[in-house]
Amino acid sequence: MKQNYTVRHGALEGIEAFLAVARHRNFRRAAAQLGVTPPAVSQAVRALEARMGAALFVRTTRSVGLTEPGQRFLDRAGPAFEELVAAGEAVRDIGQRPTGLLRLSVPRAVVPLILEPMIASFCRAYPEIELEIAASDEMVDLAAGGFDAGIRLGQFIAVDMVAVRLTPSFSFVVVGSPDYLKRHGRPERVDDLRNHACLRLRRSNGAIAPWAFVDGNEAIEAMLS
């Protein structure tokens, strides 16, 4: 009847100890490599032998040699353990190095103002990141939309989001084309704007952004048509 060998808690430590002893043919040098005491290595190897039901080493006062089962186990376990260590190092490297897909949700106005000047340098600094930018002026739920992060205008941030300011506050100016001003006249006061065609932005929360002015210490919001 063939008995299956199951890797249990502590088995990997036993395999690592076995491989170190097999490499050095010496428990003391194996312990130095692993950073533990020789008795700890001996105990780990004995526990492994007990679980496997076979002696892996021939021990004498002067030398340590492999038994036939020990040699067979070394031939199979050595490459497998190296692959296991390599897999762990690969995962650790991924955790330490930014990589993968980064999805951003941004208002359309943000693309030329903030993103375009920095996209090239960002891609050079993080070549393993695939950047996906969804530009929309609609209110987007970042979590429901599967986005990693978003940029929002103003202070309209969902209460459960962590926000970091990216730029100083913006100041806007009122402009009109020469042809438009020739046909409709030049507004002189804030109240004059109600008689003009004014373009307004929709904020990321869905609200229409007002045209706000400052006259000295007084804040004035224009009534727009």
NORBEL-V518153 format. One record per helix or strand of 2 or more residues. SS is the DSSP state (H for helix, E for strand). FROM is the first residue (numbers start at 0). LEN is the number of residues. If there is no record, write none. Layout:
# NORBEL-V518153
{{SS,FROM,LEN} {SS,FROM,LEN}}
This chain:
# NORBEL-V518153
{{H,10,14} {H,26,8} {H,37,15} {E,56,3} {E,63,3} {H,67,29} {E,99,7} {H,107,18} {E,128,7} {E,148,3} {H,177,7} {H,189,6} {E,211,4} {E,217,4}}
